[in-house]
């Protein structure tokens, strides 16, 4: 396999700030950008909404205004979730070009496609379809203002397969992918990755270290991994997991400090494909990680086959439990997947409340309260 060492991408979502989310520490940011480019990496990923809507401007000041256009690649995203009226779509895309100070965007994404935005609820149709969002973006591509068109995705492999079938003009898909999400029942990173490849599209990976959640593991897991590769950071294992995959354009890391940039560059440049022994070790570390959650995976397995509003109870409890051990539980990428699973399987809007369903195991154990606690938390933290 040709292991590409240029896959690292710079996510402009967790930039260094001083007094607030839009008060950027430009001195450090300039150093981070310069180091990234000097080491041969080129991909910068931003969006219309990051950092209170100022990330595109920060990208302009730190990258576009300071480096030749041919030396970098820039990606940004349309704010699908802002529910913009169709007559305003074109002006927003134009404003993004102005925010970035570029004549074209290398990679343009429809941000956060999922059931509620694609299909909608109650048969009303989602914003993507009712505003002809793909068609508007394609018009800008035809005009040369977008070089490559794709979308970021937060839902099931089943929906992803359908979107790619209905929109063959898609060139790439950005998905959350890391060792813990790979076989997650709701995130379905592994299944989504294979769907993208089945359609002959390219992959962009976000959350390779799960928003920092896989940079620190339970002590037993860390000791185990350190016994194999003592000099490697814990985060490097998850980054290598993603770098090792085929058909990947870039692996995005949201970097907040110069040291994080340097560590990711060191990892990427020194990385070799994971050996079979390393893959096995990482899988074992993820098992320890799942067992450190409030509801252990070994306990969740006892509920295999139980359903709550047409969603597997194991999926609900797994998503809830993994969220609780993230650095920022309320912003874990698992949060939205429950909402989409309910829409897809039961055509219900969690924000309007769900029918009460009793959940009892074959042995007669009533776990309704446990499930409803997880459902309530996931519903409250969906966005």
C-alpha positions as a Markdown table, in Angstrom:
| # | Residue | x | y | z |
|---|---|---|---|---|
| 1 | Unk | 0.0 | 0.0 | 0.0 |
| 2 | Unk | 1.2 | 3.5 | -0.9 |
| 3 | Unk | 1.2 | 5.2 | 2.5 |
| 4 | Unk | 0.7 | 8.9 | 1.9 |
| 5 | Unk | 2.6 | 11.1 | 4.3 |
| 6 | Unk | 0.9 | 14.4 | 3.2 |
| 7 | Unk | -2.5 | 13.6 | 4.5 |
| 8 | Unk | -2.5 | 15.9 | 7.6 |
| 9 | Unk | -5.1 | 18.7 | 7.4 |
| 10 | Unk | -5.3 | 21.9 | 9.6 |
| 11 | Unk | -8.8 | 22.3 | 11.1 |
| 12 | Unk | -9.5 | 25.9 | 11.8 |
| 13 | Unk | -12.2 | 25.1 | 14.4 |
| 14 | Unk | -10.2 | 25.2 | 17.7 |
| 15 | Unk | -7.8 | 28.1 | 17.0 |
| 16 | Unk | -5.8 | 29.8 | 19.8 |
| 17 | Unk | -7.7 | 32.7 | 21.3 |
| 18 | Unk | -7.1 | 35.4 | 23.9 |
| 19 | Unk | -10.2 | 36.7 | 25.6 |
| 20 | Unk | -13.0 | 35.1 | 23.6 |
| 21 | Unk | -13.9 | 32.7 | 20.7 |
| 22 | Unk | -13.3 | 35.4 | 18.0 |
| 23 | Unk | -10.3 | 37.1 | 19.7 |
| 24 | Unk | -7.6 | 35.2 | 18.0 |
| 25 | Unk | -4.0 | 34.9 | 19.2 |
| 26 | Unk | -2.6 | 35.8 | 15.8 |
| 27 | Unk | 1.0 | 35.8 | 16.9 |
| 28 | Unk | 0.7 | 32.1 | 17.7 |
| 29 | Unk | -1.6 | 31.3 | 14.8 |
| 30 | Unk | 0.8 | 32.8 | 12.3 |
| 31 | Unk | 3.5 | 30.5 | 13.7 |
| 32 | Unk | 1.3 | 27.5 | 13.5 |
| 33 | Unk | 0.3 | 28.2 | 9.9 |
| 34 | Unk | 3.9 | 28.9 | 8.9 |
| 35 | Unk | 5.2 | 25.7 | 10.5 |
| 36 | Unk | 2.4 | 23.6 | 8.9 |
| 37 | Unk | 3.2 | 24.9 | 5.4 |
| 38 | Unk | 7.0 | 24.8 | 5.9 |
| 39 | Unk | 6.7 | 21.1 | 6.6 |
| 40 | Unk | 4.9 | 20.4 | 3.3 |
| 41 | Unk | 1.3 | 20.4 | 4.4 |
| 42 | Unk | -1.3 | 22.5 | 2.6 |
| 43 | Unk | -4.9 | 21.7 | 3.6 |
| 44 | Unk | -6.9 | 24.2 | 5.7 |
| 45 | Unk | -10.5 | 23.5 | 6.7 |
| 46 | Unk | -12.8 | 26.2 | 8.0 |
| 47 | Unk | -16.5 | 27.0 | 7.8 |
| 48 | Unk | -19.1 | 29.8 | 7.9 |
| 49 | Unk | -19.9 | 29.3 | 11.6 |
| 50 | Unk | -16.6 | 28.3 | 13.4 |
| 51 | Unk | -15.4 | 30.7 | 16.1 |
| 52 | Unk | -18.7 | 32.7 | 16.1 |
| 53 | Unk | -18.5 | 33.1 | 12.3 |
| 54 | Unk | -15.0 | 34.5 | 12.3 |
| 55 | Unk | -12.9 | 31.4 | 11.3 |
| 56 | Unk | -13.0 | 32.2 | 7.6 |
| 57 | Unk | -11.7 | 35.7 | 8.4 |
| 58 | Unk | -8.9 | 34.2 | 10.6 |
| 59 | Unk | -8.0 | 31.9 | 7.7 |
| 60 | Unk | -7.8 | 34.9 | 5.4 |
| 61 | Unk | -5.5 | 36.8 | 7.7 |
| 62 | Unk | -3.2 | 33.9 | 8.7 |
| 63 | Unk | -3.1 | 32.0 | 5.4 |
| 64 | Unk | -4.5 | 33.8 | 2.4 |
| 65 | Unk | -2.9 | 37.2 | 2.9 |
| 66 | Unk | 0.5 | 35.8 | 3.9 |
| 67 | Unk | 1.1 | 33.0 | 1.5 |
| 68 | Unk | 0.9 | 32.5 | -2.3 |
| 69 | Unk | -2.5 | 31.1 | -3.4 |
| 70 | Unk | -0.8 | 28.1 | -5.1 |
| 71 | Unk | 0.9 | 27.1 | -1.8 |
| 72 | Unk | -2.3 | 26.1 | 0.1 |
| 73 | Unk | -5.6 | 24.4 | -0.3 |
| 74 | Unk | -8.7 | 25.9 | 1.5 |
| 75 | Unk | -12.0 | 24.2 | 2.3 |
| 76 | Unk | -15.1 | 25.8 | 3.7 |
| 77 | Unk | -18.7 | 24.8 | 4.4 |
| 78 | Unk | -22.2 | 26.1 | 3.7 |
| 79 | Unk | -24.3 | 26.5 | 6.9 |
| 80 | Unk | -27.0 | 24.0 | 6.1 |
| 81 | Unk | -28.3 | 24.1 | 9.7 |
| 82 | Unk | -29.0 | 27.8 | 9.5 |
| 83 | Unk | -32.0 | 27.0 | 7.4 |
| 84 | Unk | -31.2 | 29.8 | 4.9 |
| 85 | Unk | -34.0 | 30.7 | 2.4 |
| 86 | Unk | -33.2 | 29.7 | -1.2 |
| 87 | Unk | -33.0 | 33.3 | -2.3 |
| 88 | Unk | -30.1 | 33.9 | 0.1 |
| 89 | Unk | -28.0 | 30.9 | -0.7 |
| 90 | Unk | -25.9 | 32.4 | -3.5 |
| 91 | Unk | -25.2 | 35.6 | -1.5 |
| 92 | Unk | -23.8 | 33.5 | 1.4 |
| 93 | Unk | -21.5 | 31.5 | -0.9 |
| 94 | Unk | -20.3 | 34.8 | -2.4 |
| 95 | Unk | -19.7 | 36.2 | 1.1 |
| 96 | Unk | -17.6 | 33.2 | 2.0 |
| 97 | Unk | -15.3 | 33.9 | -0.9 |
| 98 | Unk | -15.0 | 37.5 | 0.3 |
| 99 | Unk | -14.5 | 36.4 | 3.9 |
| 100 | Unk | -11.6 | 34.2 | 2.7 |
| 101 | Unk | -10.2 | 36.6 | 0.2 |
| 102 | Unk | -10.1 | 34.0 | -2.5 |
| 103 | Unk | -11.5 | 33.8 | -6.0 |
| 104 | Unk | -12.3 | 30.1 | -5.6 |
| 105 | Unk | -12.5 | 27.5 | -2.8 |
| 106 | Unk | -10.7 | 24.2 | -3.4 |
| 107 | Unk | -13.1 | 22.0 | -1.5 |
| 108 | Unk | -16.7 | 23.2 | -0.7 |
| 109 | Unk | -18.9 | 21.3 | 1.6 |
| 110 | Unk | -22.6 | 21.3 | 2.5 |
| 111 | Unk | -22.2 | 21.3 | 6.3 |
| 112 | Unk | -23.5 | 18.5 | 8.5 |
| 113 | Unk | -25.9 | 16.6 | 6.2 |
| 114 | Unk | -28.2 | 14.3 | 8.3 |
| 115 | Unk | -31.8 | 13.1 | 8.2 |
| 116 | Unk | -33.4 | 16.2 | 9.5 |
| 117 | Unk | -31.7 | 18.4 | 6.9 |
| 118 | Unk | -32.0 | 16.0 | 4.0 |
| 119 | Unk | -35.4 | 14.3 | 4.4 |
| 120 | Unk | -36.9 | 16.4 | 7.1 |
| 121 | Unk | -39.5 | 15.0 | 9.5 |
| 122 | Unk | -43.2 | 14.2 | 8.9 |
| 123 | Unk | -42.6 | 14.1 | 5.1 |
| 124 | Unk | -42.1 | 17.9 | 4.9 |
| 125 | Unk | -38.8 | 17.6 | 3.2 |
| 126 | Unk | -35.4 | 18.8 | 4.5 |
| 127 | Unk | -33.7 | 22.1 | 3.8 |
| 128 | Unk | -31.3 | 20.5 | 1.4 |
| 129 | Unk | -34.1 | 19.4 | -0.9 |
| 130 | Unk | -36.5 | 22.3 | -0.5 |
| 131 | Unk | -33.9 | 24.9 | -1.3 |
| 132 | Unk | -32.1 | 22.9 | -4.1 |
| 133 | Unk | -28.9 | 23.3 | -2.1 |
| 134 | Unk | -26.8 | 20.9 | -4.2 |
| 135 | Unk | -27.9 | 22.7 | -7.4 |
| 136 | Unk | -26.8 | 26.1 | -6.1 |
| 137 | Unk | -23.4 | 24.8 | -5.1 |
| 138 | Unk | -23.0 | 23.0 | -8.5 |
| 139 | Unk | -23.7 | 26.3 | -10.2 |
| 140 | Unk | -20.7 | 27.9 | -8.4 |
| 141 | Unk | -18.6 | 24.9 | -9.3 |
| 142 | Unk | -19.5 | 25.2 | -13.0 |
| 143 | Unk | -18.5 | 28.9 | -12.7 |
| 144 | Unk | -15.1 | 27.9 | -11.3 |
| 145 | Unk | -15.6 | 29.3 | -7.8 |
| 146 | Unk | -15.7 | 25.8 | -6.3 |
| 147 | Unk | -13.1 | 23.3 | -7.5 |
| 148 | Unk | -14.5 | 20.2 | -5.7 |
| 149 | Unk | -18.0 | 19.7 | -4.2 |
| 150 | Unk | -18.8 | 17.4 | -1.3 |
| 151 | Unk | -20.5 | 17.4 | 2.1 |
| 152 | Unk | -19.8 | 16.6 | 5.8 |
| 153 | Unk | -22.0 | 13.9 | 7.2 |
| 154 | Unk | -23.4 | 12.9 | 10.6 |
| 155 | Unk | -25.9 | 10.1 | 10.2 |
| 156 | Unk | -26.3 | 6.4 | 9.2 |
| 157 | Unk | -24.5 | 4.5 | 6.4 |
| 158 | Unk | -28.0 | 3.8 | 5.0 |
| 159 | Unk | -28.7 | 7.5 | 4.5 |
| 160 | Unk | -25.2 | 8.2 | 3.2 |
| 161 | Unk | -25.7 | 5.5 | 0.5 |
| 162 | Unk | -28.9 | 7.1 | -0.6 |
| 163 | Unk | -27.5 | 10.6 | -0.8 |
| 164 | Unk | -24.5 | 9.5 | -2.9 |
| 165 | Unk | -26.9 | 7.6 | -5.2 |
| 166 | Unk | -29.1 | 10.6 | -5.6 |
| 167 | Unk | -26.2 | 13.0 | -5.9 |
| 168 | Unk | -23.4 | 11.4 | -8.0 |
| 169 | Unk | -22.0 | 14.9 | -8.6 |
| 170 | Unk | -20.5 | 14.6 | -5.0 |
| 171 | Unk | -16.8 | 14.1 | -5.2 |
| 172 | Unk | -16.0 | 13.5 | -1.5 |
| 173 | Unk | -17.5 | 13.1 | 1.9 |
| 174 | Unk | -16.2 | 14.3 | 5.3 |
| 175 | Unk | -17.0 | 11.9 | 8.2 |
| 176 | Unk | -16.1 | 11.5 | 11.8 |
| 177 | Unk | -13.7 | 8.6 | 12.0 |
| 178 | Unk | -11.4 | 7.3 | 14.7 |
| 179 | Unk | -10.8 | 3.9 | 16.5 |
| 180 | Unk | -13.7 | 4.3 | 18.9 |
| 181 | Unk | -16.2 | 5.5 | 16.3 |
| 182 | Unk | -15.2 | 2.9 | 13.7 |
| 183 | Unk | -17.6 | 0.2 | 15.1 |
| 184 | Unk | -19.9 | 2.6 | 17.0 |
| 185 | Unk | -23.6 | 1.6 | 16.5 |
| 186 | Unk | -24.7 | 5.1 | 15.8 |
| 187 | Unk | -21.7 | 6.9 | 14.3 |
| 188 | Unk | -21.0 | 3.9 | 12.0 |
| 189 | Unk | -17.6 | 5.3 | 10.9 |
| 190 | Unk | -16.4 | 2.0 | 9.4 |
| 191 | Unk | -19.7 | 1.4 | 7.5 |
| 192 | Unk | -19.8 | 5.0 | 6.2 |
| 193 | Unk | -16.2 | 4.8 | 5.0 |
| 194 | Unk | -17.0 | 1.7 | 3.0 |
| 195 | Unk | -20.1 | 3.3 | 1.5 |
| 196 | Unk | -18.1 | 6.2 | 0.3 |
| 197 | Unk | -15.5 | 4.0 | -1.3 |
| 198 | Unk | -18.2 | 1.8 | -2.9 |
| 199 | Unk | -19.5 | 4.9 | -4.7 |
| 200 | Unk | -16.0 | 5.7 | -5.9 |
| 201 | Unk | -15.7 | 8.9 | -3.9 |
| 202 | Unk | -12.9 | 10.2 | -1.7 |
| 203 | Unk | -12.9 | 10.6 | 2.1 |
| 204 | Unk | -12.0 | 13.5 | 4.4 |
| 205 | Unk | -11.6 | 12.4 | 8.0 |
| 206 | Unk | -12.6 | 14.7 | 10.9 |
| 207 | Unk | -12.4 | 13.9 | 14.6 |
| 208 | Unk | -9.5 | 11.5 | 14.2 |
| 209 | Unk | -8.7 | 11.9 | 17.9 |
| 210 | Unk | -12.4 | 12.4 | 18.8 |
| 211 | Unk | -12.0 | 16.1 | 19.7 |
| 212 | Unk | -9.2 | 15.2 | 22.0 |
| 213 | Unk | -11.1 | 12.4 | 23.7 |
| 214 | Unk | -8.6 | 9.8 | 22.5 |
| 215 | Unk | -5.5 | 11.9 | 23.5 |
| 216 | Unk | -5.8 | 10.6 | 27.0 |
| 217 | Unk | -7.0 | 7.1 | 27.8 |
| 218 | Unk | -7.5 | 5.2 | 31.1 |
| 219 | Unk | -4.2 | 4.5 | 32.9 |
| 220 | Unk | -4.3 | 0.7 | 32.0 |
| 221 | Unk | -4.8 | 1.5 | 28.3 |
| 222 | Unk | -2.0 | 4.1 | 28.3 |
| 223 | Unk | 0.5 | 1.9 | 30.0 |
| 224 | Unk | -0.3 | -0.9 | 27.6 |
| 225 | Unk | 0.2 | 1.3 | 24.5 |
| 226 | Unk | 3.3 | 2.9 | 26.0 |
| 227 | Unk | 4.8 | -0.6 | 26.6 |
| 228 | Unk | 4.7 | -1.1 | 22.8 |
| 229 | Unk | 5.7 | 2.4 | 21.6 |
| 230 | Unk | 7.2 | 4.3 | 24.5 |
| 231 | Unk | 8.1 | 7.4 | 22.6 |
| 232 | Unk | 4.8 | 7.9 | 20.9 |
| 233 | Unk | 2.0 | 10.1 | 22.2 |
| 234 | Unk | -1.3 | 8.5 | 23.0 |
| 235 | Unk | -3.0 | 10.7 | 20.3 |
| 236 | Unk | -0.5 | 9.4 | 17.7 |
| 237 | Unk | -2.2 | 6.0 | 17.8 |
| 238 | Unk | -5.5 | 7.3 | 16.7 |
| 239 | Unk | -4.0 | 9.6 | 14.1 |
| 240 | Unk | -2.1 | 6.7 | 12.6 |
| 241 | Unk | -5.3 | 4.7 | 12.5 |
| 242 | Unk | -6.8 | 7.3 | 10.1 |
| 243 | Unk | -3.6 | 8.0 | 8.1 |
| 244 | Unk | -3.5 | 4.3 | 7.3 |
| 245 | Unk | -6.7 | 4.3 | 5.4 |
| 246 | Unk | -7.0 | 4.3 | 1.6 |
| 247 | Unk | -8.8 | 6.9 | -0.6 |
| 248 | Unk | -8.4 | 9.6 | 2.0 |
| 249 | Unk | -7.8 | 13.2 | 0.9 |
| 250 | Unk | -6.8 | 14.5 | 4.3 |
| 251 | Unk | -7.1 | 13.8 | 8.0 |
| 252 | Unk | -8.2 | 16.9 | 9.8 |
| 253 | Unk | -6.8 | 17.9 | 13.2 |
| 254 | Unk | -8.3 | 20.9 | 15.1 |
| 255 | Unk | -5.0 | 22.3 | 16.4 |
| 256 | Unk | -5.0 | 25.0 | 19.2 |
| 257 | Unk | -1.2 | 25.4 | 19.9 |
| 258 | Unk | 2.1 | 25.4 | 18.1 |
| 259 | Unk | 3.1 | 22.3 | 20.0 |
| 260 | Unk | 0.0 | 20.4 | 18.8 |
| 261 | Unk | 0.9 | 21.3 | 15.2 |
| 262 | Unk | 4.5 | 20.1 | 15.7 |
| 263 | Unk | 3.3 | 16.9 | 17.4 |
| 264 | Unk | 0.8 | 16.1 | 14.6 |
| 265 | Unk | 3.5 | 16.8 | 12.0 |
| 266 | Unk | 6.0 | 14.6 | 13.8 |
| 267 | Unk | 3.5 | 11.8 | 14.0 |
| 268 | Unk | 2.4 | 12.1 | 10.4 |
| 269 | Unk | 5.9 | 12.3 | 9.0 |
| 270 | Unk | 7.3 | 9.4 | 11.1 |
| 271 | Unk | 4.2 | 7.2 | 10.8 |
| 272 | Unk | 4.2 | 3.8 | 9.2 |
| 273 | Unk | 1.1 | 1.7 | 8.6 |
| 274 | Unk | 0.0 | 0.0 | 11.8 |
| 275 | Unk | 1.3 | -3.5 | 12.1 |
| 276 | Unk | -1.2 | -6.3 | 12.8 |
| 277 | Unk | 0.2 | -6.4 | 16.4 |
| 278 | Unk | -0.4 | -2.6 | 16.7 |
| 279 | Unk | -3.9 | -2.9 | 15.3 |
| 280 | Unk | -4.7 | -5.6 | 17.9 |
| 281 | Unk | -3.2 | -3.5 | 20.7 |
| 282 | Unk | -5.2 | -0.4 | 19.7 |
| 283 | Unk | -8.4 | -2.5 | 19.6 |
| 284 | Unk | -7.6 | -3.8 | 23.1 |
| 285 | Unk | -7.0 | -0.2 | 24.3 |
| 286 | Unk | -10.4 | 0.8 | 22.9 |
| 287 | Unk | -12.1 | -2.1 | 24.8 |
| 288 | Unk | -10.5 | -0.7 | 28.0 |
| 289 | Unk | -11.7 | 2.7 | 27.0 |
| 290 | Unk | -15.3 | 1.6 | 26.6 |
| 291 | Unk | -15.2 | -0.2 | 29.9 |
| 292 | Unk | -14.2 | 3.0 | 31.6 |
| 293 | Unk | -17.4 | 4.7 | 30.6 |
| 294 | Unk | -20.3 | 5.1 | 33.1 |
| 295 | Unk | -22.2 | 2.2 | 31.5 |
| 296 | Unk | -19.6 | -0.4 | 30.5 |
| 297 | Unk | -19.8 | -2.0 | 27.1 |
| 298 | Unk | -19.9 | -5.4 | 28.7 |
| 299 | Unk | -23.1 | -4.4 | 30.5 |
| 300 | Unk | -24.5 | -2.8 | 27.4 |
| 301 | Unk | -24.1 | -6.1 | 25.5 |
| 302 | Unk | -26.6 | -7.7 | 27.9 |
| 303 | Unk | -29.3 | -5.6 | 26.3 |
| 304 | Unk | -28.6 | -6.7 | 22.7 |
| 305 | Unk | -31.9 | -7.0 | 20.8 |
| 306 | Unk | -33.9 | -4.5 | 22.9 |
| 307 | Unk | -35.5 | -1.6 | 21.0 |
| 308 | Unk | -36.7 | 1.9 | 22.1 |
| 309 | Unk | -38.7 | 3.8 | 19.6 |
| 310 | Unk | -37.2 | 1.6 | 16.8 |
| 311 | Unk | -33.6 | 2.4 | 17.9 |
| 312 | Unk | -31.5 | -0.4 | 19.4 |
| 313 | Unk | -31.1 | 0.1 | 23.2 |
| 314 | Unk | -27.4 | -0.9 | 22.9 |
| 315 | Unk | -26.8 | 2.0 | 20.4 |
| 316 | Unk | -28.5 | 4.5 | 22.7 |
| 317 | Unk | -26.6 | 3.5 | 25.9 |
| 318 | Unk | -23.3 | 3.2 | 24.0 |
| 319 | Unk | -23.6 | 6.8 | 22.6 |
| 320 | Unk | -24.7 | 8.2 | 25.9 |
| 321 | Unk | -21.9 | 6.5 | 27.8 |
| 322 | Unk | -19.1 | 7.4 | 25.4 |
| 323 | Unk | -20.2 | 11.0 | 25.5 |
| 324 | Unk | -19.7 | 11.1 | 29.3 |
| 325 | Unk | -15.9 | 10.4 | 29.0 |
| 326 | Unk | -15.2 | 13.1 | 26.4 |
| 327 | Unk | -13.4 | 16.3 | 27.3 |
| 328 | Unk | -16.6 | 18.2 | 26.4 |
| 329 | Unk | -19.5 | 15.7 | 26.7 |
| 330 | Unk | -22.1 | 18.1 | 25.3 |
| 331 | Unk | -20.1 | 18.6 | 22.1 |
| 332 | Unk | -19.1 | 15.0 | 21.3 |
| 333 | Unk | -19.9 | 13.9 | 17.8 |
| 334 | Unk | -22.2 | 11.1 | 19.1 |
| 335 | Unk | -24.9 | 13.6 | 20.3 |
| 336 | Unk | -26.7 | 14.1 | 17.0 |
| 337 | Unk | -26.7 | 10.6 | 15.9 |
| 338 | Unk | -29.5 | 9.5 | 18.2 |
| 339 | Unk | -31.8 | 12.3 | 16.8 |
| 340 | Unk | -31.1 | 11.1 | 13.3 |
| 341 | Unk | -31.7 | 7.4 | 14.2 |
| 342 | Unk | -35.1 | 8.2 | 15.6 |
| 343 | Unk | -36.0 | 10.2 | 12.5 |
| 344 | Unk | -34.8 | 7.6 | 10.2 |
| 345 | Unk | -36.3 | 4.6 | 12.0 |
| 346 | Unk | -39.5 | 6.0 | 13.6 |
| 347 | Unk | -40.0 | 9.3 | 11.7 |
| 348 | Unk | -40.2 | 11.1 | 15.1 |
| 349 | Unk | -38.8 | 14.5 | 16.2 |
| 350 | Unk | -37.1 | 14.1 | 19.5 |
| 351 | Unk | -37.7 | 17.7 | 20.3 |
| 352 | Unk | -41.4 | 17.1 | 20.4 |
| 353 | Unk | -41.0 | 14.3 | 22.8 |
| 354 | Unk | -41.0 | 10.5 | 22.3 |
| 355 | Unk | -43.7 | 8.0 | 23.1 |
| 356 | Unk | -43.0 | 6.3 | 26.4 |
| 357 | Unk | -41.9 | 2.7 | 26.0 |
| 358 | Unk | -41.1 | 0.2 | 28.7 |
| 359 | Unk | -37.8 | -1.6 | 28.2 |
| 360 | Unk | -37.5 | -5.0 | 29.9 |
| 361 | Unk | -35.0 | -7.7 | 29.4 |
| 362 | Unk | -35.9 | -11.4 | 28.7 |
| 363 | Unk | -34.9 | -12.0 | 32.3 |
| 364 | Unk | -37.4 | -9.5 | 33.6 |
| 365 | Unk | -35.0 | -6.6 | 34.4 |
| 366 | Unk | -36.7 | -3.3 | 33.9 |
| 367 | Unk | -34.1 | -0.8 | 32.4 |
| 368 | Unk | -36.6 | 1.8 | 31.3 |
| 369 | Unk | -35.3 | 4.4 | 33.6 |
| 370 | Unk | -31.7 | 3.8 | 32.5 |
| 371 | Unk | -32.7 | 4.1 | 28.8 |
| 372 | Unk | -34.8 | 7.2 | 29.4 |
| 373 | Unk | -32.0 | 8.9 | 31.3 |
| 374 | Unk | -29.7 | 8.4 | 28.3 |
| 375 | Unk | -32.5 | 9.5 | 25.8 |
| 376 | Unk | -33.1 | 12.6 | 27.8 |
| 377 | Unk | -29.4 | 13.6 | 27.9 |
| 378 | Unk | -28.8 | 12.8 | 24.2 |
| 379 | Unk | -32.0 | 14.8 | 23.3 |
| 380 | Unk | -31.0 | 17.8 | 25.4 |
| 381 | Unk | -27.5 | 17.9 | 23.9 |
| 382 | Unk | -28.4 | 17.5 | 20.3 |
| 383 | Unk | -27.7 | 20.4 | 18.0 |
